[in-house]
Structures are given as structure tokens and as C-alpha cells.
Amino acid sequence: MSERPFALEGEPRKIAVLRANAIGDFVFALPALAALRQRFPHTEIVLLGLPWHVDFLRGRDSPVDRVVPLPKIRGIGAPEDFDTNELELPECIAALRDEAFDLVVQLHGGGRHSNHFVREIQPRQAIGLSTPDALPLDASVRYVYWQPEILRLLEVVSLVGAVPAVLTPALSVKQEDLAEARAACGLPRGRLVALHAGAGDPRRRWPLENFARTGRTLRDAGWEIAIVGSEQDDTLARSLTEKLAGRAANIAGRLSLGGLAGLLSECRLLIGNDSGPLHIAEAVGTPTVGVYWCGNIVNAEPITRATHRPVLSWRLECPVCGAGVHDARCTHDAPFADLAPVEEVLEQAFDLLGVPAPSP
């Protein structure tokens, strides 16, 4: 994919990949990691990630050989105004220097913080993403926001001759995941539809009443409903359960990340916001209807349409103050995803379920 030549100083025996963020971000990186594994089948690939990566990837088939969890670092796994622990950081850098990485692949954003961190590790060579104000690496791809994230990361690894093995992310599901999901859910398989009403950014959330209307229509058509999410989604999940008059199983916060993957793998469909569970469902092979704000679809949309259908909200101004999306961000967290039509979500959902949509 890259036309920029880059000469490796010998075949690397150990590669580190910096990608220390959330589950959706990890899912987007899976095709790039698979391409690296195919290009370097005998090289150890180490993910510089977060503690959750360690738990989730333990015993799970993946392109990664092992995970080194990083402490919270400003701009790397923590906000840019975070006060990095000045004792932890030198210890972390010293330990990574001792690893003697032949190559570090920086897949953690434009590089204002991460490229400096990569240089501190002192690998033999380093490649990655860069904005004009980032510390240069040995070879880089310019970070431009308007690009699908999966293709962005594949473009980076193409610098070392890694070609796409797959374009769609794939996560393996363990038997332990399925056992945990079945114990927590207790709903019959084959008729199960999951709803996820949360999102880390409140502006990405479809209104709760829209999820309730969708859930009621599906229940009336004979489908079982499971409300999923993390502990942070508890309030939203409880409210949605109440709006569905108890005709749904609220499993939010009751499953590990692996258990959630197991549950979603047994669902016929997931309907959710542009957030982690949506991307997990895509990666375990479950059909999805994703509700997206139009500005996020460029980066996060699924590449295929046979089983994944995005429904867009075309809101371009804050519904509270009218500030445009190209202005400086206002102080409101009002949803920008609210204009995605319920009718279109239901149309796509019933199409993926393979049954006619009920009459309005």
C-alpha cells in the first residue's frame, strides 16, 4: 500500500506495536497486526498496551505473542492533561529498553506524545504515524483524520512490506467466554438480539427512547432482547430495561470483556452506537446495525455490507446552542447521533434477521 521505500536493518527478531487504548481501537488494529504476523511469521510481536489487553488476550488466538501493559502516560492511554507518574515512567522506559526491540510500530495516533515515547525506548528502527509537529521516526505515514482507521493502520505496516491478510477484523472466542455468557444470560440462543445504548462520548449516543422503540418492535416480533454494556453503562441500561417494561435481560456490567464477546457471538444481531460492543460484535462475526454520527463514519465504518449496516445521523450543529461541528467545541454533550431514523434501523435489522419487517 505504501510507495515509500523503507529498508529494514535485517529481519527483526522482536517487534513492538504501540496501541494502548480502548477495545474498539484494538479491533481496528487487528488487520494490521494480522498483516505483520503474515510478513514476519517467526518474529515475536509484542503489544505495548494496557492491563485490559493482558486479561483479554490471555489464552486467546491472536497475532500478538504477548502484551506489555503500560502505565498511564500523558497522551498514551491517558488524556493529554494527565499528570504522568514520574516514578513509573522511567521504570517503564528502562524495562522496554532492556527488551532491545528491533522495530517499533507506532499505531497510537499522530505521534505528538507517542513518537517521543517510541524514541525513548531506543529501538533499532521505528515506523508509525506522524503529524507535522511530531518527532520524526525512521519512516512514517502522515496522520490525516479523514481516513478509515483500519486502512490507516494497514498503510503504516505496509512500510515494512506487510500486505493485508484480511480487511475485516476477527476475534477468536474461547469456550470460557461462551460458558460465562450462557451462565449470565439464560436466554435461548437463536432468537437473541443485543442492544447497546452506551458510548464513551455522549454525543455518539442514540436517544434512549429510540432504542426502546426498536426493542419493543423486536420483542413484539418474537425476538429476545439482551441489553449489554460495561459497568459505566449501568444507568443507561437500567433506564432502557424500564422503558421495555422488563421485557429484556439487562446484562450490562455482568460480563468480562471475554464473556461479552462470547455472548455477542451467539446473538443473531447487535444494534448499538459507535462504541466497543459494536466493534466486538463485528469481529466475532455477528451481524450489526450501527448508529453513527456522520463525522465518525469515515474512520469507524465496517468495510463490508453483507452483515454490517451503518445508519447515519446527519446533524451538523449542536442541538442546544447551534454551534457548528467545524467551530470550537461547545460545552454541551448533547447527542449528534439523534437524527438516525428508527425506521431505517428497524428496516436494516429485519433485513439482517432474514424476516419481513412488521407493518408500521
C-alpha positions as CSV (number, residue, x, y, z in Angstrom):
1,M,0.0,0.0,0.0
2,S,2.9,2.3,0.7
3,E,5.0,3.8,-2.1
4,R,7.7,5.0,0.3
5,P,10.7,2.7,0.4
6,F,12.0,1.7,3.8
7,A,15.0,-0.6,4.3
8,L,14.9,-2.9,7.4
9,E,18.3,-3.5,9.0
10,G,18.0,-7.2,8.8
11,E,15.0,-9.4,9.7
12,P,13.6,-8.3,13.1
13,R,13.6,-10.9,15.8
14,K,11.3,-8.8,18.1
15,I,8.7,-6.2,17.1
16,A,6.8,-3.9,19.5
17,V,3.4,-2.4,18.4
18,L,2.2,0.6,20.4
19,R,-1.6,0.7,20.6
20,A,-2.6,1.5,24.2
21,N,-6.2,2.4,24.0
22,A,-9.8,1.0,24.1
23,I,-11.4,-2.1,22.7
24,G,-12.7,-0.6,19.5
25,D,-9.3,0.8,18.7
26,F,-7.7,-2.7,19.3
27,V,-10.3,-4.2,17.0
28,F,-9.4,-1.7,14.2
29,A,-5.8,-2.7,14.6
30,L,-6.4,-6.4,14.1
31,P,-6.0,-6.5,10.3
32,A,-2.7,-4.6,10.6
33,L,-1.5,-7.0,13.3
34,A,-2.5,-9.9,11.1
35,A,-0.5,-8.4,8.2
36,L,2.5,-8.1,10.4
37,R,2.2,-11.7,11.6
38,Q,2.0,-12.9,7.9
39,R,5.0,-10.8,7.0
40,F,7.1,-11.9,10.0
41,P,5.9,-15.4,10.8
42,H,8.8,-16.2,13.1
43,T,9.2,-12.8,14.8
44,E,8.0,-12.2,18.3
45,I,5.3,-9.5,18.2
46,V,4.7,-7.6,21.5
47,L,1.8,-5.3,22.0
48,L,2.5,-2.3,24.1
49,G,-1.0,-1.9,25.5
50,L,-2.9,-1.6,28.7
51,P,-3.8,-4.0,31.6
52,W,-7.1,-5.0,29.9
53,H,-5.2,-6.3,26.9
54,V,-3.4,-8.7,29.1
55,D,-6.6,-10.2,30.6
56,F,-8.5,-10.3,27.3
57,L,-5.7,-11.8,25.2
58,R,-4.6,-14.4,27.7
59,G,-5.1,-17.8,26.1
60,R,-6.8,-16.3,23.0
61,D,-5.6,-16.9,19.5
62,S,-4.3,-13.6,18.1
63,P,-1.5,-12.2,16.0
64,V,0.2,-11.0,19.2
65,D,2.6,-13.2,21.2
66,R,2.5,-11.3,24.4
67,V,1.4,-7.9,25.9
68,V,3.5,-5.5,27.9
69,P,1.0,-3.3,29.9
70,L,2.0,0.4,30.1
71,P,1.3,2.7,33.0
72,K,-0.9,5.7,32.3
73,I,1.1,8.2,30.3
74,R,0.1,11.6,29.1
75,G,-1.3,11.2,25.6
76,I,-0.8,7.4,25.7
77,G,-3.6,5.6,27.5
78,A,-4.4,8.8,29.4
79,P,-5.7,12.3,28.5
80,E,-3.3,14.9,27.3
81,D,-3.7,16.8,30.6
82,F,-2.9,13.8,32.7
83,D,-0.1,14.1,35.2
84,T,2.2,11.2,34.4
85,N,3.7,9.4,37.4
86,E,7.3,10.5,37.3
87,L,8.5,7.3,39.1
88,E,6.6,4.8,36.9
89,L,7.6,6.3,33.6
90,P,11.4,5.9,33.9
91,E,11.0,2.3,35.1
92,C,8.7,1.5,32.2
93,I,11.2,3.0,29.6
94,A,14.1,1.2,31.2
95,A,12.3,-2.1,31.0
96,L,11.4,-1.6,27.4
97,R,15.0,-0.6,26.5
98,D,16.1,-3.9,28.0
99,E,13.7,-5.7,25.6
100,A,16.0,-4.5,22.8
101,F,13.3,-4.2,20.1
102,D,14.5,-4.4,16.6
103,L,11.4,-2.5,15.3
104,V,8.7,-0.5,17.0
105,V,5.5,0.2,15.0
106,Q,3.7,3.3,16.4
107,L,-0.1,2.9,15.8
108,H,-1.1,5.2,18.6
109,G,-2.3,8.4,16.8
110,G,-0.4,11.3,15.3
111,G,2.7,11.0,17.4
112,R,2.8,14.2,19.5
113,H,3.3,12.1,22.6
114,S,3.8,8.6,21.3
115,N,6.7,9.3,18.9
116,H,8.7,10.7,21.7
117,F,7.9,7.7,23.8
118,V,9.0,5.4,21.0
119,R,12.3,7.2,20.7
120,E,12.8,6.9,24.4
121,I,12.5,3.1,24.1
122,Q,15.6,3.2,21.7
123,P,14.6,0.5,19.2
124,R,16.9,-0.2,16.3
125,Q,14.3,1.2,13.9
126,A,10.8,2.8,14.3
127,I,7.9,3.5,12.0
128,G,4.5,4.9,12.5
129,L,2.0,7.7,12.2
130,S,3.1,11.3,12.3
131,T,1.6,14.8,12.3
132,P,3.8,17.7,11.2
133,D,4.6,18.7,14.8
134,A,5.5,15.1,15.9
135,L,9.1,13.8,16.4
136,P,10.1,12.1,13.2
137,L,10.6,8.3,13.0
138,D,12.7,6.3,10.6
139,A,9.7,6.1,8.3
140,S,6.1,7.4,8.8
141,V,2.7,7.8,7.3
142,R,1.2,11.3,7.6
143,Y,-1.7,11.2,10.1
144,V,-4.8,12.7,8.4
145,Y,-8.0,12.4,10.3
146,W,-10.3,11.6,7.3
147,Q,-9.2,8.0,6.7
148,P,-10.8,4.7,7.7
149,E,-8.8,3.6,10.8
150,I,-8.3,0.0,9.5
151,L,-6.8,1.3,6.3
152,R,-4.7,3.9,8.1
153,L,-3.0,1.2,10.2
154,L,-2.6,-1.1,7.2
155,E,-0.8,1.8,5.4
156,V,1.7,2.0,8.3
157,V,2.6,-1.7,8.4
158,S,2.9,-1.6,4.6
159,L,6.1,0.4,5.1
160,V,7.8,-2.9,6.0
161,G,6.2,-4.9,3.3
162,A,3.2,-6.2,5.2
163,V,0.3,-6.7,2.9
164,P,-3.3,-7.1,4.1
165,A,-4.1,-10.7,5.0
166,V,-7.7,-9.6,5.8
167,L,-9.6,-6.3,5.7
168,T,-12.2,-7.2,8.3
169,P,-11.2,-7.7,12.0
170,A,-11.6,-11.1,13.5
171,L,-11.5,-12.1,17.2
172,S,-11.5,-15.6,18.4
173,V,-14.0,-16.8,21.1
174,K,-12.9,-19.1,23.8
175,Q,-15.0,-21.8,25.4
176,E,-14.7,-19.9,28.7
177,D,-16.2,-16.9,27.0
178,L,-19.2,-18.9,25.9
179,A,-19.6,-20.6,29.3
180,E,-19.6,-17.2,31.1
181,A,-22.1,-15.8,28.7
182,R,-24.5,-18.7,28.9
183,A,-24.4,-18.7,32.7
184,A,-25.1,-14.9,32.9
185,C,-27.7,-14.7,30.2
186,G,-30.0,-17.7,30.4
187,L,-31.8,-16.7,27.2
188,P,-32.5,-19.1,24.4
189,R,-29.9,-19.0,21.6
190,G,-31.1,-18.4,18.0
191,R,-33.6,-15.7,18.9
192,L,-31.4,-13.2,20.7
193,V,-30.8,-9.6,19.7
194,A,-28.4,-7.4,21.7
195,L,-28.9,-3.7,22.3
196,H,-26.1,-1.4,23.4
197,A,-27.1,2.2,24.3
198,G,-23.8,3.5,25.7
199,A,-20.8,5.2,24.2
200,G,-17.8,6.9,25.9
201,D,-18.6,10.2,24.1
202,P,-22.2,11.1,24.9
203,R,-22.6,12.8,21.5
204,R,-22.4,9.4,19.9
205,R,-25.4,8.1,21.8
206,W,-28.7,7.4,20.0
207,P,-31.6,8.6,22.2
208,L,-32.7,6.0,24.7
209,E,-36.3,6.3,23.5
210,N,-35.2,5.2,20.1
211,F,-33.6,2.1,21.5
212,A,-36.8,1.4,23.5
213,R,-39.0,1.8,20.3
214,T,-36.6,-0.6,18.5
215,G,-36.6,-3.1,21.3
216,R,-40.4,-3.1,21.7
217,T,-40.8,-3.7,17.9
218,L,-38.3,-6.6,18.0
219,R,-40.0,-8.1,21.1
220,D,-43.4,-7.9,19.5
221,A,-42.0,-9.7,16.5
222,G,-40.8,-12.6,18.8
223,W,-37.2,-11.8,19.4
224,E,-35.5,-12.0,22.8
225,I,-33.6,-8.8,23.9
226,A,-30.4,-8.6,25.8
227,I,-29.1,-5.2,26.9
228,V,-25.3,-5.2,27.0
229,G,-22.6,-2.8,28.1
230,S,-20.0,-2.1,30.7
231,E,-20.4,-1.0,34.3
232,Q,-20.3,2.6,33.1
233,D,-23.4,1.8,31.1
234,D,-25.4,0.8,34.2
235,T,-27.6,3.8,34.4
236,L,-28.5,3.8,30.7
237,A,-29.1,0.0,30.8
238,R,-31.4,0.2,33.8
239,S,-33.4,3.0,32.2
240,L,-33.7,1.1,28.9
241,T,-34.9,-2.0,30.8
242,E,-37.6,0.1,32.5
243,K,-38.7,1.5,29.2
244,L,-39.0,-2.0,27.8
245,A,-41.2,-2.9,30.8
246,G,-38.9,-5.7,31.9
247,R,-39.2,-7.5,28.6
248,A,-35.4,-7.6,28.2
249,A,-32.5,-9.1,30.1
250,N,-30.1,-6.5,31.4
251,I,-26.6,-8.0,31.4
252,A,-24.7,-4.7,31.4
253,G,-21.7,-4.9,33.7
254,R,-22.2,-8.6,34.4
255,L,-19.7,-10.0,31.9
256,S,-16.0,-9.7,31.4
257,L,-14.9,-8.5,28.0
258,G,-14.3,-12.1,27.0
259,G,-17.8,-13.0,28.3
260,L,-19.3,-10.2,26.2
261,A,-17.5,-11.5,23.1
262,G,-19.0,-14.9,23.9
263,L,-22.5,-13.5,24.3
264,L,-22.3,-11.4,21.1
265,S,-21.1,-14.4,19.1
266,E,-24.3,-16.2,20.0
267,C,-26.6,-13.3,19.1
268,R,-28.4,-13.0,15.8
269,L,-27.8,-9.3,15.7
270,L,-26.5,-6.3,17.7
271,I,-27.9,-2.8,17.4
272,G,-25.7,-0.2,19.0
273,N,-23.9,3.1,19.0
274,D,-20.4,3.5,17.5
275,S,-18.6,2.0,20.5
276,G,-16.7,-1.1,21.8
277,P,-19.5,-3.7,21.8
278,L,-20.5,-2.8,18.2
279,H,-16.9,-3.5,17.0
280,I,-16.6,-6.6,19.1
281,A,-19.8,-8.0,17.5
282,E,-18.3,-7.2,14.1
283,A,-15.1,-9.0,14.9
284,V,-16.8,-12.2,16.3
285,G,-19.0,-12.5,13.2
286,T,-22.3,-11.2,14.5
287,P,-24.4,-9.0,12.1
288,T,-24.7,-5.4,13.3
289,V,-26.7,-2.3,12.8
290,G,-24.6,0.6,13.9
291,V,-25.8,4.1,14.7
292,Y,-23.2,6.6,13.6
293,W,-22.8,10.3,13.6
294,C,-21.8,11.2,10.0
295,G,-18.5,12.6,11.0
296,N,-17.4,9.3,12.6
297,I,-18.4,7.0,9.8
298,V,-15.3,7.8,7.8
299,N,-13.0,6.4,10.5
300,A,-15.1,3.7,12.0
301,E,-17.5,2.2,9.5
302,P,-17.4,-1.5,8.8
303,I,-15.9,-2.3,5.4
304,T,-18.5,-4.9,4.3
305,R,-22.3,-4.5,4.0
306,A,-23.4,-8.2,3.8
307,T,-23.8,-8.3,7.5
308,H,-23.0,-4.8,8.8
309,R,-25.2,-1.8,8.2
310,P,-24.5,1.7,9.3
311,V,-27.4,4.1,9.9
312,L,-26.3,7.8,9.9
313,S,-27.3,10.9,11.7
314,W,-26.6,14.0,9.6
315,R,-26.6,16.5,12.4
316,L,-24.0,19.3,11.9
317,E,-24.9,21.7,14.7
318,C,-25.2,21.3,18.4
319,P,-28.9,20.9,19.2
320,V,-28.5,23.1,22.3
321,C,-26.6,26.1,21.2
322,G,-26.4,25.7,17.4
323,A,-22.6,25.7,17.3
324,G,-21.3,24.0,14.1
325,V,-19.2,20.9,14.1
326,H,-16.3,22.9,12.5
327,D,-16.4,25.5,15.2
328,A,-14.6,25.2,18.5
329,R,-16.3,22.5,20.5
330,C,-19.1,23.9,22.7
331,T,-19.6,22.8,26.3
332,H,-22.7,20.7,25.6
333,D,-22.7,16.9,25.4
334,A,-26.0,16.7,23.5
335,P,-26.2,13.8,21.1
336,F,-25.2,14.3,17.5
337,A,-26.5,10.8,16.7
338,D,-30.1,11.6,17.4
339,L,-31.2,12.1,13.7
340,A,-30.6,8.5,12.7
341,P,-34.1,7.3,11.9
342,V,-35.7,4.5,14.0
343,E,-37.5,3.2,10.8
344,E,-34.2,2.8,9.0
345,V,-32.6,1.0,11.9
346,L,-35.6,-1.4,12.0
347,E,-35.5,-1.9,8.3
348,Q,-31.9,-2.9,8.3
349,A,-32.3,-5.0,11.4
350,F,-35.2,-7.1,10.0
351,D,-33.3,-7.5,6.7
352,L,-30.3,-8.9,8.5
353,L,-32.6,-11.2,10.6
354,G,-34.0,-12.5,7.3
355,V,-37.6,-11.8,8.1
356,P,-40.1,-9.2,6.8
357,A,-40.3,-6.0,8.8
358,P,-43.7,-5.6,10.6
359,S,-46.1,-3.1,9.2
360,P,-45.9,0.3,10.9
